[in-house]
Amino acid sequence: MSKKILMVITSHDQLGDTGKKTGFWIEEFAAPYYVFKDAGLDITLASPLGGQPPIDPSSELDDFVTDATKRFDKDQETKQHLANTVALSSVNQADFDAVFYPGGHGPLWDLATDATSIALIESFLGANKPVGAVCHASAVLLDVKDSGGEFAVKGKAIAGFTNSEEEAVQLTDIVPFLVEDELIKRGADYQKADDWSAFAVQDGLIISGQNPASSELVAEKLLAQLDA
């Protein structure tokens, strides 16, 4: 039996009140998706609203093209899969071996505070199953609690989009909060490398990455955890 993985993607497409669009970062979906697919995992895609989740238009610019995004561009089957995400409320932790959250700015507005998502992550951790998140998606961990009622990130090595990276993309004053600051507030052992470097860290069942360049690393660590 192949292992089953759930990928949870934002449904949020408004970049604060700027009138600009956001969503999920295509590299942070595509690279992990193909790591999982090529390893033979059975992948289910979910989002809060179901259906086609919004791709951040900035992530489709030439500057951010990678081998994984090129592969996605030609992959009609995966595009169809993505266009038909199931509603997050319909999924059950018991049906999966792991969960992964791609980033992009969208999750800051919906998944970070989504009660269904928070309960789902708590359920995965409680069942001793790994949880992966990259870049802004590390925010989905902020309000997750452990069985003792403590923040799950407390004392844990966690990576996520840095304050200086947010400053570099000039969105510090647009986003509802800064991932680095909020993880530290909850007692996480926040870890980072140089801006835009590939960096991922695992602490127990939680595997997290700093930025788009880190998405494949997180997926590979998650895969290794499933094979352990």
Backbone torsions as a table, in degrees:
resi	resn	phi	psi	omega
1	MET	NA	130.3	177.9
2	SER	-76.1	148.7	177.4
3	LYS	-69.1	150.6	-178.2
4	LYS	-112.7	133.0	178.7
5	ILE	-126.2	141.1	176.8
6	LEU	-104.2	129.1	172.9
7	MET	-111.1	124.5	-176.4
8	VAL	-109.9	123.8	-171.0
9	ILE	-120.7	143.3	179.4
10	THR	-60.9	151.3	171.0
11	SER	-107.7	1.1	-172.0
12	HIS	-89.0	129.3	-174.9
13	ASP	-122.4	6.4	-178.9
14	GLN	-106.6	127.7	-180.0
15	LEU	-86.1	80.8	-177.0
16	GLY	58.4	-136.7	178.8
17	ASP	-108.8	29.3	-179.3
18	THR	-79.0	-15.5	-173.9
19	GLY	81.5	-2.5	178.5
20	LYS	-93.0	161.9	-178.9
21	LYS	-93.8	149.9	170.0
22	THR	-136.1	-158.8	-178.2
23	GLY	152.6	-140.1	176.6
24	PHE	-102.6	155.4	-177.9
25	TRP	-87.5	120.0	-168.6
26	ILE	-59.7	-38.7	178.3
27	GLU	-60.7	-37.2	-175.7
28	GLU	-74.4	-15.4	170.8
29	PHE	-92.1	-51.3	-170.7
30	ALA	-63.5	-48.4	-176.5
31	ALA	-60.5	-50.9	177.5
32	PRO	-63.6	-39.6	-179.5
33	TYR	-54.6	-46.1	-177.8
34	TYR	-74.3	-30.8	172.5
35	VAL	-58.8	-46.4	-178.6
36	PHE	-69.4	-44.1	-177.5
37	LYS	-63.4	-45.7	-177.7
38	ASP	-67.3	-21.9	177.0
39	ALA	-86.5	-0.9	176.4
40	GLY	86.3	13.8	179.0
41	LEU	-73.3	151.1	174.0
42	ASP	-90.2	114.7	-171.8
43	ILE	-105.7	127.9	171.1
44	THR	-112.0	134.6	178.3
45	LEU	-107.6	132.0	-179.8
46	ALA	-134.3	156.8	174.8
47	SER	-151.6	159.3	-178.3
48	PRO	-54.0	-40.1	-176.4
49	LEU	-99.2	-8.2	-174.7
50	GLY	71.8	175.1	179.1
51	GLY	73.2	-156.8	-176.4
52	GLN	-75.3	115.5	175.8
53	PRO	-79.1	153.7	-175.9
54	PRO	-78.6	127.2	174.1
55	ILE	-85.2	130.4	176.1
56	ASP	-63.2	119.4	-177.1
57	PRO	-59.3	-30.0	179.2
58	SER	-62.5	-31.5	-176.2
59	SER	-73.4	-10.0	179.1
60	GLU	-96.8	1.3	178.6
61	LEU	-68.8	155.8	-176.0
62	ASP	-55.7	-34.1	-178.0
63	ASP	-60.2	-23.9	-171.7
64	PHE	-111.3	12.6	177.7
65	VAL	-71.0	133.7	176.3
66	THR	-131.4	174.1	177.1
67	ASP	-57.7	-38.6	-178.8
68	ALA	-67.7	-40.5	-179.9
69	THR	-70.6	-33.2	176.5
70	LYS	-65.0	-41.3	179.2
71	ARG	-63.4	-42.7	179.0
72	PHE	-61.3	-41.8	-178.0
73	ASP	-57.4	-29.6	-177.5
74	LYS	-98.8	-0.1	-169.5
75	ASP	-103.5	87.8	-177.0
76	GLN	-64.4	-33.5	-179.7
77	GLU	-62.7	-45.7	179.6
78	THR	-69.1	-37.3	176.8
79	LYS	-60.3	-39.3	178.4
80	GLN	-67.1	-41.3	177.4
81	HIS	-58.9	-46.5	-179.3
82	LEU	-65.4	-34.6	-178.1
83	ALA	-69.4	-14.0	-175.4
84	ASN	-123.9	45.7	177.3
85	THR	-61.0	146.2	176.7
86	VAL	-82.8	156.4	177.8
87	ALA	-67.6	134.6	-177.8
88	LEU	-56.0	-34.9	-178.2
89	SER	-65.5	-15.0	-176.3
90	SER	-93.8	-5.1	-175.8
91	VAL	-95.6	155.5	-177.2
92	ASN	-130.1	128.4	179.6
93	GLN	-51.1	-37.7	-175.3
94	ALA	-61.1	-19.9	-178.2
95	ASP	-85.5	-1.9	-173.2
96	PHE	-132.5	160.8	178.0
97	ASP	-100.7	-18.2	-178.4
98	ALA	-163.3	165.2	176.1
99	VAL	-135.5	145.1	-180.0
100	PHE	-135.4	136.8	179.1
101	TYR	-116.4	112.8	170.9
102	PRO	-73.4	154.1	-179.3
103	GLY	-95.4	-140.6	-161.6
104	GLY	104.1	163.6	-176.9
105	HIS	-73.0	-22.1	-177.0
106	GLY	-49.5	-46.1	-176.5
107	PRO	-58.2	-23.2	179.0
108	LEU	-62.0	-29.7	-177.1
109	TRP	-94.5	-26.1	-179.2
110	ASP	-118.9	-61.3	-171.7
111	LEU	-67.0	-28.6	-178.8
112	ALA	-59.3	-32.3	-176.6
113	THR	-118.2	9.1	-177.5
114	ASP	-73.7	115.2	-175.3
115	ALA	-60.5	-36.1	179.6
116	THR	-65.5	-43.9	179.2
117	SER	-65.4	-44.1	-179.9
118	ILE	-60.2	-46.2	178.9
119	ALA	-63.4	-36.8	179.9
120	LEU	-64.3	-46.8	179.3
121	ILE	-62.8	-42.2	177.6
122	GLU	-59.4	-37.9	179.8
123	SER	-67.4	-42.4	177.0
124	PHE	-61.2	-48.7	-178.9
125	LEU	-63.4	-40.0	179.4
126	GLY	-64.5	-27.6	179.5
127	ALA	-93.7	10.2	177.9
128	ASN	64.6	38.9	179.6
129	LYS	-115.2	142.8	-174.8
130	PRO	-73.5	149.7	179.3
131	VAL	-125.8	124.4	177.9
132	GLY	-114.4	145.3	177.4
133	ALA	-151.9	147.2	-179.5
134	VAL	-133.4	143.1	173.0
135	CYS	62.4	-124.9	-179.9
136	HIS	-67.7	-19.3	-179.4
137	ALA	-69.6	-13.2	173.2
138	SER	-60.0	-18.9	176.8
139	ALA	-64.3	-20.8	179.6
140	VAL	-67.4	-15.7	-178.7
141	LEU	-87.7	-12.5	-168.4
142	LEU	-56.4	-44.0	-175.2
143	ASP	-105.6	12.4	176.0
144	VAL	-74.9	133.3	-179.8
145	LYS	-113.3	154.7	174.8
146	ASP	-89.2	-177.9	-175.4
147	SER	-64.2	-21.4	178.8
148	GLY	-90.7	3.3	178.0
149	GLY	85.6	5.2	176.5
150	GLU	-88.4	156.7	173.4
151	PHE	-60.4	131.7	-176.8
152	ALA	-62.7	-25.8	-179.3
153	VAL	-83.9	-9.3	-176.8
154	LYS	-59.1	123.3	178.8
155	GLY	75.2	2.1	-177.6
156	LYS	-99.0	142.8	173.4
157	ALA	-71.1	117.6	-177.1
158	ILE	-134.4	138.5	173.2
159	ALA	-112.6	159.9	177.2
160	GLY	-177.4	172.7	-178.0
161	PHE	-53.5	131.4	-174.5
162	THR	-85.0	158.6	175.4
163	ASN	-57.9	-39.9	-177.2
164	SER	-71.5	-30.8	174.9
165	GLU	-69.4	-39.6	177.4
166	GLU	-62.8	-40.1	177.3
167	GLU	-62.4	-40.4	-178.2
168	ALA	-64.0	-33.5	178.5
169	VAL	-92.3	6.0	172.2
170	GLN	60.1	40.0	179.8
171	LEU	-120.7	10.8	-178.5
172	THR	-55.3	-39.2	-177.5
173	ASP	-89.5	-1.8	-178.1
174	ILE	-100.2	-40.9	-176.1
175	VAL	-68.5	151.9	-178.9
176	PRO	-68.6	-22.6	177.4
177	PHE	-165.5	166.7	177.4
178	LEU	-101.0	126.7	-175.2
179	VAL	-56.6	-47.4	-178.9
180	GLU	-58.2	-49.0	-178.7
181	ASP	-59.7	-45.6	-174.8
182	GLU	-70.1	-36.2	176.1
183	LEU	-63.4	-43.0	179.4
184	ILE	-64.2	-39.7	179.1
185	LYS	-59.4	-31.6	-178.5
186	ARG	-90.4	9.5	174.2
187	GLY	87.5	11.3	178.8
188	ALA	-67.9	149.8	170.6
189	ASP	-85.9	79.0	-172.9
190	TYR	-67.5	128.5	-177.3
191	GLN	-125.0	146.1	179.5
192	LYS	-153.0	160.5	172.5
193	ALA	-113.1	-170.7	177.1
194	ASP	-59.4	150.3	179.2
195	ASP	-51.1	135.3	175.5
196	TRP	70.3	4.0	174.4
197	SER	-76.8	152.1	173.6
198	ALA	-75.0	121.3	-177.6
199	PHE	-151.0	124.1	176.7
200	ALA	-137.7	149.4	-177.1
201	VAL	-138.6	143.8	176.2
202	GLN	-119.3	133.7	172.9
203	ASP	-134.7	103.1	-175.9
204	GLY	65.7	-124.4	-177.0
205	LEU	-88.9	-7.5	-176.2
206	ILE	-99.1	123.5	-179.3
207	ILE	-121.5	124.7	-174.5
208	SER	-138.9	153.0	-178.6
209	GLY	-130.2	159.2	-169.6
210	GLN	-81.3	-39.2	-167.1
211	ASN	-160.5	-179.0	-178.3
212	PRO	-54.4	-36.9	-179.1
213	ALA	-64.0	-15.6	-175.2
214	SER	-95.5	-4.1	-170.1
215	SER	-63.7	-41.0	-179.6
216	GLU	-67.9	-38.3	177.8
217	LEU	-59.1	-44.6	179.9
218	VAL	-62.4	-45.0	-179.6
219	ALA	-61.2	-40.8	-179.5
220	GLU	-67.3	-38.7	176.6
221	LYS	-65.7	-38.3	178.8
222	LEU	-64.8	-42.0	178.0
223	LEU	-62.0	-43.6	180.0
224	ALA	-63.0	-38.1	179.2
225	GLN	-65.1	-38.7	179.2
226	LEU	-67.6	-30.8	-178.7
227	ASP	-86.8	-10.0	-175.3
228	ALA	-67.8	NA	NA
